[in-house]
Amino acid sequence: MKRFLFCLAACTVVGLGGLSPGLRADEPAKVDKGDAAKELAALNQEWNEAQQAFFKAYGEAKTTDDKQKALKEKRPNAATFAERFLKVAETNPNSPQATQALVWVVSNARGSDAAKKATGKIEDRIAAIKDLDELQSTLAGLPGYGMGDIAPAVAEKAKKNLDHPKAVPVLMWVCSATLYEGGNKDLGKLYNDTVDLLMDRFSDRKELAPLVDYLAQDSDPEWAAKHLRKLLGKASSDDTKANATFALAKLLKNKDEASQPEAEKLFEKAIEQFGKLSGKQQLITQAKNELNDIKLRGIGKPVPDIAGDDLDGKAFKLSDYKGKVVLIDFWGFW
């Protein structure tokens, strides 16, 4: 099954910081060799400041040529930085910073030689771990995005010991690592199989709460709706139930005309459920907007009338063309 593929911005280990006085984007940071923590922190700072300098230059560019110049001259080269992050990991192989550096490389420089080496080193580390407690602890520091290549090995370790308390969080990590890999048939299947396994054996576990958001964006509404309905029946958390209700409503809204009445009722139920929880005002507003939208423009509803001017400046309404075949092209600039 194919999932929506999102173009995600490359992750950084730490947030973007302000520019330090006197440090240019192309000037290597001074690092304390031998101290992995300081070396990694300095390298992260250099990357973040180079990014900040680029964003500033690009944002101030007035013309297309200026923007192209900023892209060419100011945009930091992730592959070049990746080699330096990889060196930190290779120089300090037994330090916690080694794993952090390897994750930076895989997250920010996918497809580069450094990323391939980093992935191999992470795979070696994962392969050497036999205990699920240690495996879960290690994975807790690894973002799923960009880690799809090691997901099969991780899943295999968890499936061999499903009675272990950490099997569920480990399998949830596998889901996070394969969620956006719909373009890779094997990883897409691993995602489906892992979700099926979790829902079959552990649907009442609180660790499954993130699946609500994963399933809400799935491109197979039948499969996703089946699991969301089960979560609704098994979840012990009111928060998870409310989120699952909202997710199922959105899924059904975009499914087909026959699903519209149930979607309306679920939106109404989600609004009621969110109203009983604190800090849910934004979700209440979203649910209300979705409900209004489905009532006005839901699948099978008459198209709302549209008024405007044509290319010649002549006023028209969509209803003027009732009974005729009409092609509407919506476009704009963002």
C-alpha positions as CSV (number, residue, x, y, z in Angstrom):
1,M,0.0,0.0,0.0
2,K,1.3,3.4,-0.9
3,R,1.4,6.2,1.7
4,F,1.6,9.9,1.0
5,L,5.2,10.8,0.6
6,F,6.1,14.1,2.4
7,C,9.0,16.3,1.4
8,L,10.5,16.8,4.8
9,A,13.1,19.3,5.6
10,A,16.4,17.7,6.8
11,C,16.5,17.3,10.5
12,T,19.2,18.8,12.7
13,V,20.4,17.5,16.0
14,V,19.9,20.8,17.6
15,G,17.8,23.8,16.8
16,L,18.9,26.7,14.7
17,G,20.7,29.3,16.7
18,G,21.6,32.9,16.1
19,L,24.7,33.9,14.3
20,S,27.8,34.2,16.4
21,P,29.8,37.5,15.9
22,G,32.7,37.0,13.6
23,L,31.9,33.5,12.4
24,R,31.3,33.2,8.6
25,A,29.2,30.4,7.2
26,D,32.2,29.1,5.3
27,E,34.6,29.3,8.2
28,P,35.1,26.0,10.1
29,A,34.3,26.2,13.8
30,K,37.1,25.8,16.3
31,V,36.7,22.4,17.9
32,D,38.3,20.9,20.9
33,K,39.8,17.7,19.4
34,G,39.5,14.8,21.7
35,D,36.4,16.0,23.5
36,A,33.5,14.4,21.5
37,A,30.8,16.4,23.1
38,K,32.4,19.7,22.4
39,E,33.5,18.7,19.0
40,L,30.0,17.7,18.0
41,A,28.5,20.8,19.6
42,A,30.8,23.0,17.7
43,L,30.1,21.3,14.4
44,N,26.4,21.5,15.0
45,Q,26.8,25.2,15.7
46,E,28.7,25.8,12.5
47,W,26.1,24.0,10.5
48,N,23.2,25.9,12.1
49,E,24.9,29.2,11.6
50,A,25.6,28.4,8.0
51,Q,22.0,27.5,7.5
52,Q,20.9,30.7,9.2
53,A,23.2,32.8,7.0
54,F,21.8,31.2,3.9
55,F,18.2,31.7,5.0
56,K,19.0,35.4,5.7
57,A,20.7,35.9,2.3
58,Y,17.9,34.1,0.4
59,G,15.2,36.0,2.2
60,E,16.9,39.3,1.4
61,A,17.4,38.5,-2.3
62,K,15.3,40.8,-4.4
63,T,15.6,39.1,-7.9
64,T,15.6,35.6,-9.2
65,D,19.3,36.0,-10.1
66,D,20.0,37.1,-6.5
67,K,18.2,34.1,-5.2
68,Q,20.2,31.8,-7.5
69,K,23.4,33.4,-6.3
70,A,22.4,32.9,-2.7
71,L,21.6,29.2,-3.4
72,K,25.0,28.8,-5.1
73,E,27.2,30.7,-2.7
74,K,25.5,30.6,0.7
75,R,23.7,27.3,0.9
76,P,25.8,25.0,3.1
77,N,26.8,21.7,1.5
78,A,25.3,18.9,3.6
79,A,27.5,16.3,2.0
80,T,30.6,18.2,3.0
81,F,29.4,18.6,6.6
82,A,28.4,14.9,6.6
83,E,32.0,13.8,6.1
84,R,33.0,15.9,9.2
85,F,30.2,14.5,11.3
86,L,31.2,11.0,10.2
87,K,34.8,11.7,11.3
88,V,33.5,12.6,14.8
89,A,31.8,9.2,15.0
90,E,34.8,7.4,13.7
91,T,37.2,9.2,16.0
92,N,35.0,8.6,19.1
93,P,33.3,5.2,18.3
94,N,32.3,4.4,21.8
95,S,30.9,7.7,22.8
96,P,27.2,8.7,22.9
97,Q,28.1,11.5,20.4
98,A,29.1,8.8,17.8
99,T,25.5,7.7,17.5
100,Q,24.3,11.4,17.4
101,A,26.8,12.2,14.6
102,L,25.8,9.1,12.6
103,V,22.1,10.1,12.9
104,W,22.9,13.6,11.7
105,V,24.6,12.2,8.6
106,V,21.8,9.9,7.7
107,S,19.1,12.5,8.3
108,N,20.8,15.4,6.5
109,A,22.8,13.8,3.7
110,R,20.8,10.9,2.4
111,G,22.3,9.4,-0.7
112,S,25.8,10.6,0.0
113,D,28.8,8.3,0.5
114,A,29.0,9.5,4.1
115,A,25.3,8.5,4.7
116,K,25.9,5.1,3.3
117,K,28.8,4.6,5.7
118,A,26.9,6.0,8.6
119,T,23.9,3.7,7.9
120,G,26.3,0.7,7.8
121,K,27.7,1.7,11.2
122,I,24.3,2.1,12.7
123,E,23.3,-1.3,11.3
124,D,26.4,-2.8,12.9
125,R,25.5,-1.3,16.2
126,I,21.9,-2.5,16.0
127,A,23.0,-6.0,14.9
128,A,25.2,-6.3,18.0
129,I,22.4,-5.6,20.4
130,K,20.5,-8.7,21.6
131,D,18.5,-7.3,24.5
132,L,15.3,-5.4,23.7
133,D,15.8,-3.1,26.7
134,E,19.1,-1.9,25.2
135,L,17.7,-1.8,21.7
136,Q,14.7,0.3,22.7
137,S,17.0,2.6,24.7
138,T,19.2,3.0,21.6
139,L,16.3,3.6,19.3
140,A,14.8,6.3,21.6
141,G,17.6,8.5,20.4
142,L,17.2,7.8,16.7
143,P,14.5,9.6,14.7
144,G,12.6,7.2,12.5
145,Y,12.9,9.4,9.4
146,G,15.9,8.4,7.3
147,M,16.3,5.1,9.2
148,G,14.2,2.9,6.9
149,D,17.3,0.8,5.9
150,I,17.7,-0.6,9.4
151,A,14.0,-1.1,10.1
152,P,13.9,-4.7,8.9
153,A,16.6,-5.8,11.2
154,V,15.0,-4.0,14.1
155,A,11.6,-5.5,13.4
156,E,13.1,-9.0,13.2
157,K,14.5,-8.6,16.7
158,A,11.2,-7.5,18.2
159,K,9.2,-10.2,16.4
160,K,11.4,-12.9,18.0
161,N,10.5,-11.7,21.5
162,L,6.9,-10.3,21.3
163,D,6.3,-11.0,25.0
164,H,9.0,-8.6,26.0
165,P,7.7,-5.3,27.5
166,K,9.8,-3.3,25.0
167,A,8.6,-5.2,21.9
168,V,5.8,-2.7,21.3
169,P,7.8,0.5,21.5
170,V,10.4,-1.1,19.3
171,L,7.8,-2.0,16.7
172,M,6.3,1.5,16.9
173,W,9.8,2.8,16.0
174,V,9.7,0.5,13.0
175,C,6.4,2.1,12.0
176,S,7.9,5.6,12.3
177,A,10.9,4.6,10.2
178,T,8.9,3.1,7.4
179,L,5.8,5.4,7.4
180,Y,7.0,7.6,4.5
181,E,8.6,4.8,2.5
182,G,5.7,4.0,0.3
183,G,7.9,4.3,-2.7
184,N,10.0,1.4,-1.5
185,K,7.8,-1.8,-1.9
186,D,9.6,-3.8,0.7
187,L,9.6,-1.1,3.4
188,G,6.0,-0.2,2.5
189,K,5.0,-3.9,3.1
190,L,7.0,-3.9,6.4
191,Y,5.0,-0.8,7.6
192,N,1.7,-2.6,6.7
193,D,2.7,-5.8,8.4
194,T,4.0,-4.1,11.5
195,V,0.8,-2.1,11.9
196,D,-1.3,-5.2,11.4
197,L,0.8,-7.1,14.0
198,L,0.5,-4.3,16.5
199,M,-3.2,-3.9,16.0
200,D,-3.8,-7.7,16.2
201,R,-1.9,-8.3,19.4
202,F,-1.5,-5.0,21.2
203,S,-4.4,-2.7,20.2
204,D,-5.0,-1.8,23.9
205,R,-1.5,-0.5,24.5
206,K,-1.0,3.2,25.1
207,E,2.1,3.2,23.0
208,L,0.0,2.8,19.9
209,A,-1.4,6.3,20.2
210,P,0.8,7.7,17.3
211,L,-0.8,5.2,14.9
212,V,-3.9,7.5,14.9
213,D,-2.0,10.2,13.0
214,Y,-0.2,7.6,10.8
215,L,-3.5,6.0,9.7
216,A,-5.3,9.3,9.1
217,Q,-3.0,10.0,6.2
218,D,-2.9,6.6,4.7
219,S,-3.9,6.2,1.0
220,D,-5.9,2.9,1.6
221,P,-9.0,4.1,3.5
222,E,-10.5,0.6,4.0
223,W,-7.3,-0.7,5.7
224,A,-6.8,2.4,7.8
225,A,-10.4,2.7,8.8
226,K,-10.4,-0.9,10.0
227,H,-7.6,-0.2,12.4
228,L,-8.9,3.2,13.5
229,R,-12.2,1.6,14.4
230,K,-10.4,-1.0,16.5
231,L,-8.4,1.7,18.2
232,L,-11.6,3.5,19.1
233,G,-12.9,0.3,20.7
234,K,-9.7,-0.6,22.6
235,A,-8.0,2.7,23.5
236,S,-8.1,3.4,27.2
237,S,-7.2,7.1,26.8
238,D,-9.9,9.6,26.2
239,D,-7.3,11.7,24.3
240,T,-6.6,8.8,22.0
241,K,-10.2,8.0,21.4
242,A,-11.0,11.6,20.5
243,N,-8.0,11.8,18.1
244,A,-9.1,8.5,16.6
245,T,-12.6,9.7,16.1
246,F,-11.4,12.8,14.3
247,A,-8.9,10.8,12.2
248,L,-11.6,8.3,11.1
249,A,-14.0,11.2,10.3
250,K,-11.3,12.8,8.0
251,L,-10.6,9.5,6.4
252,L,-14.2,8.8,5.6
253,K,-14.8,12.4,4.4
254,N,-12.4,11.8,1.5
255,K,-13.4,8.2,0.8
256,D,-16.8,8.2,-1.1
257,E,-20.3,9.6,-1.1
258,A,-21.7,6.7,1.0
259,S,-19.3,7.5,3.8
260,Q,-20.4,11.2,4.2
261,P,-23.2,10.7,6.7
262,E,-21.0,8.7,9.1
263,A,-18.2,11.2,8.7
264,E,-20.5,14.1,9.7
265,K,-21.6,12.2,12.9
266,L,-17.9,11.4,13.7
267,F,-16.9,15.1,13.4
268,E,-19.8,16.0,15.7
269,K,-18.7,13.3,18.2
270,A,-15.0,14.5,18.0
271,I,-16.1,18.1,18.8
272,E,-17.9,16.8,21.8
273,Q,-15.0,14.6,22.9
274,F,-12.4,17.4,22.4
275,G,-14.6,19.7,24.4
276,K,-14.2,17.5,27.5
277,L,-10.4,17.6,27.3
278,S,-8.1,20.5,28.1
279,G,-5.9,22.2,25.5
280,K,-8.0,21.0,22.5
281,Q,-9.4,24.3,21.2
282,Q,-7.4,24.2,18.0
283,L,-8.6,20.7,17.2
284,I,-12.2,21.7,18.1
285,T,-11.8,24.5,15.5
286,Q,-10.4,22.1,12.9
287,A,-13.2,19.6,13.5
288,K,-15.8,22.4,13.2
289,N,-14.3,23.6,9.9
290,E,-14.2,20.0,8.6
291,L,-17.9,19.6,9.6
292,N,-18.9,22.8,7.9
293,D,-16.9,21.8,4.8
294,I,-18.5,18.4,4.4
295,K,-22.0,19.8,4.8
296,L,-21.3,22.4,2.1
297,R,-18.8,20.6,-0.2
298,G,-18.9,16.9,0.8
299,I,-18.7,14.2,-1.9
300,G,-22.0,14.1,-3.7
301,K,-23.1,17.6,-2.6
302,P,-24.1,20.1,-5.3
303,V,-21.2,22.3,-6.3
304,P,-21.5,25.7,-4.7
305,D,-22.1,28.6,-7.1
306,I,-19.0,30.5,-8.1
307,A,-19.0,34.1,-9.4
308,G,-16.2,36.0,-11.0
309,D,-14.8,37.7,-14.1
310,D,-13.6,35.8,-17.2
311,L,-10.4,36.6,-19.1
312,D,-12.2,39.4,-20.9
313,G,-13.4,41.0,-17.7
314,K,-17.0,39.8,-18.2
315,A,-18.9,38.8,-15.1
316,F,-20.1,35.2,-14.9
317,K,-21.5,32.6,-12.5
318,L,-20.9,28.9,-12.6
319,S,-24.7,28.4,-12.6
320,D,-24.8,30.1,-16.0
321,Y,-23.4,26.9,-17.4
322,K,-25.8,24.5,-15.7
323,G,-26.4,21.5,-18.0
324,K,-23.1,21.9,-19.8
325,V,-19.8,20.2,-19.4
326,V,-17.5,22.5,-17.4
327,L,-13.8,22.2,-16.7
328,I,-12.7,24.3,-13.8
329,D,-9.0,25.0,-13.3
330,F,-8.1,26.4,-9.9
331,W,-4.6,27.9,-9.6
332,G,-2.8,30.5,-7.7
333,F,0.5,31.7,-6.3
334,W,1.8,30.9,-2.8
